[in-house]
Amino acid sequence: MDARDVRRLVERKWLVFALALVPALLIAVDAWRGHLSADPIKEVEHRTGDWTLRFLLLTLAISPLVGSSGWNWPRRARRMLGLFAFFYGVTHLTIYFGLDQGWIFGTIDLQDLKKDLFERKYIIAGMSALLLMLPLAVTSNDASVRRLGGDRWRLLHRLAYVSAALGVLHYYWLVKASHARPLTYAAIFALLMAWRAWHFARRRVPAVSAAPPAP
């Protein structure tokens, strides 16, 4: 399969949609077959959180891929990847409130919930990351681009950088044993942001060089 074949597949948005649903389907199959851990609620909660961060990083990886390869077609998948990051984030939060905290069963302890929301820093970071994703999901359409204007729309969607950083921090603070996986995500995020800084600096240098000398 060459680059043209991959481009044709990405342009078929239904296929990207189907592939992005695979993690959710695998979780559902594992739950149905009883292949989750001794604490299935926690496992599903953690797996949906993992996929939220993975889709966020995949979304941020589109620009470096386009800039490094010269291909423009990966941009077609970026919006859907971002929406699926929000989908898995909302699912993660729903499981936390509905199952982990017992809201669905009517056994929620408001004092424990208050303690979690205001005293545990990893929950504060995770909630903040998801809240920052909300305006991105709402404005992830062509009508919002026209209404806001391209420059303001792009400025708003830079919140994805902050959301991803908070997601990595949330994961790092959450883990109490090995930090290998959250540090791996942190390294990937750092590389993606370093590419953006390098790309911005490279674009600025010709602009400064081409400026006329001051009188």
C-alpha positions in Angstrom: 0.0 0.0 0.0 1.5 3.3 -1.1 0.8 6.9 0.0 -2.0 7.3 -2.6 -3.8 4.3 -1.2 -3.6 5.6 2.3 -4.8 9.0 1.2 -7.9 7.5 -0.5 -8.6 5.6 2.7 -8.3 8.7 4.9 -10.6 10.6 2.6 -13.3 8.0 3.3 -14.3 9.5 6.6 -16.6 6.6 7.5 -13.5 4.4 7.6 -11.7 6.8 10.0 -14.8 6.9 12.1 -15.0 3.1 12.2 -11.3 2.8 13.2 -11.7 5.3 15.9 -14.6 3.3 17.4 -12.5 0.1 17.6 -11.0 0.9 21.1 -14.6 1.4 22.5 -15.7 -1.9 20.9 -12.8 -3.8 22.3 -13.6 -2.5 25.8 -17.2 -3.5 25.3 -16.2 -7.0 24.1 -13.8 -7.5 27.1 -16.6 -6.4 29.5 -19.1 -8.7 27.9 -16.7 -11.7 28.0 -15.6 -10.9 31.5 -12.0 -10.3 30.6 -11.6 -7.2 32.6 -9.6 -7.0 35.8 -10.8 -7.6 39.4 -12.0 -4.0 39.4 -13.7 -3.7 36.0 -15.0 -0.1 36.6 -11.5 1.2 37.2 -10.1 -0.6 34.2 -12.7 0.8 31.8 -12.2 4.2 33.4 -8.5 4.0 32.9 -8.7 2.6 29.3 -11.0 5.4 28.2 -8.7 7.9 29.8 -5.8 6.4 27.9 -7.6 6.7 24.6 -8.6 10.3 25.3 -4.9 11.2 25.6 -3.9 9.0 22.6 -6.4 10.7 20.3 -5.4 14.1 21.6 -1.7 13.3 20.7 -2.8 11.9 17.3 -4.6 15.1 16.6 -1.5 17.2 17.5 0.7 14.9 15.3 -1.2 15.8 12.1 0.6 19.2 11.6 4.1 17.7 12.0 3.2 14.9 9.7 1.9 17.3 7.0 4.9 19.7 7.5 7.5 16.9 7.3 6.0 14.9 4.5 4.4 17.5 2.3 1.1 15.5 2.3 -2.0 17.5 2.8 -4.5 14.7 3.1 -3.9 13.8 6.8 -5.6 17.1 7.6 -8.9 15.5 6.6 -8.7 13.2 9.6 -7.7 15.8 12.2 -11.2 17.1 13.0 -12.6 13.6 13.5 -9.6 12.5 15.7 -10.2 15.6 17.9 -13.9 14.8 18.2 -13.1 11.2 19.2 -10.7 12.5 21.8 -13.6 14.5 23.3 -15.9 11.4 23.0 -13.5 9.2 25.0 -12.9 12.0 27.5 -16.7 12.4 28.1 -17.0 8.6 28.4 -14.1 8.6 30.9 -15.8 11.3 33.0 -19.2 9.6 32.8 -17.8 6.4 34.1 -16.1 8.2 36.9 -19.2 10.0 38.0 -21.8 7.4 37.1 -20.1 4.1 38.1 -17.0 4.9 40.2 -18.7 7.5 42.3 -22.0 5.6 42.3 -24.3 8.3 40.8 -26.2 5.8 38.7 -26.8 3.5 41.6 -27.7 6.4 43.9 -24.8 5.7 46.3 -22.8 8.7 45.6 -21.1 10.3 48.6 -21.1 14.1 48.1 -18.4 14.6 50.7 -16.0 12.2 49.0 -16.9 13.7 45.6 -16.2 17.2 46.9 -12.9 16.0 48.3 -11.9 14.5 44.9 -12.9 17.5 42.9 -11.2 20.1 45.1 -8.3 18.4 46.8 -6.9 15.8 44.4 -4.8 17.5 41.9 -4.9 14.8 39.3 -8.7 15.1 39.1 -8.4 18.9 38.9 -6.0 18.6 36.0 -8.2 16.0 34.2 -11.4 18.0 34.6 -9.6 21.2 33.4 -8.3 19.3 30.3 -11.8 18.1 29.4 -13.4 21.5 30.0 -10.9 23.0 27.6 -11.8 20.4 25.0 -15.5 21.5 25.1 -15.2 24.7 23.0 -13.0 22.9 20.6 -15.6 20.2 20.0 -18.5 22.7 19.8 -16.6 24.8 17.1 -15.2 21.8 15.2 -17.3 22.6 12.1 -17.1 24.8 9.0 -19.8 27.1 10.2 -17.7 28.0 13.3 -14.7 28.7 11.1 -16.7 31.1 9.0 -18.3 32.8 12.0 -15.1 33.2 14.0 -12.8 33.8 11.1 -9.8 31.7 10.4 -7.3 33.5 12.7 -9.5 33.5 15.7 -10.6 29.9 15.1 -7.0 28.7 15.0 -6.2 30.7 18.1 -9.1 29.1 19.9 -8.0 25.6 18.9 -4.6 26.1 20.3 -6.3 25.2 23.6 -5.7 21.7 22.4 -2.0 22.2 23.5 -3.0 23.1 27.0 -5.6 20.3 27.2 -3.0 17.7 26.1 -0.5 19.1 28.6 -3.0 18.8 31.4 -4.0 15.3 30.3 -0.4 14.2 30.6 -0.1 15.8 34.0 -3.4 14.2 35.1 -2.0 10.8 34.1 1.4 11.4 35.8 -0.2 12.4 39.1 -2.8 9.6 38.9 -0.2 6.8 38.6 1.3 5.6 41.9 3.6 2.9 40.6 5.6 3.0 37.4 5.6 6.3 35.6 6.9 4.8 32.4 3.7 5.2 30.3 2.9 8.8 31.4 6.5 9.8 30.8 6.3 8.3 27.3 3.2 10.4 26.6 5.0 13.4 28.0 8.0 12.8 25.7 5.7 12.5 22.7 3.9 15.7 23.6 7.2 17.5 24.1 8.4 16.3 20.7 5.2 17.6 19.0 5.5 20.9 20.8 9.3 21.2 19.9 8.4 20.7 16.3 5.9 23.5 16.4 8.4 25.8 18.1 11.1 25.0 15.5 8.6 25.4 12.7 7.5 28.8 14.1 11.1 30.0 14.5 12.0 28.9 10.9 9.1 30.8 9.5 10.0 33.9 11.5 13.7 34.0 10.4 13.0 34.8 6.6 10.4 37.4 7.7 12.9 39.2 9.8 15.6 38.9 7.1 13.3 40.3 4.4 12.4 43.3 6.5 13.7 46.6 5.1 16.5 48.3 7.2 15.4 51.0 9.6 16.0 54.6 8.3 
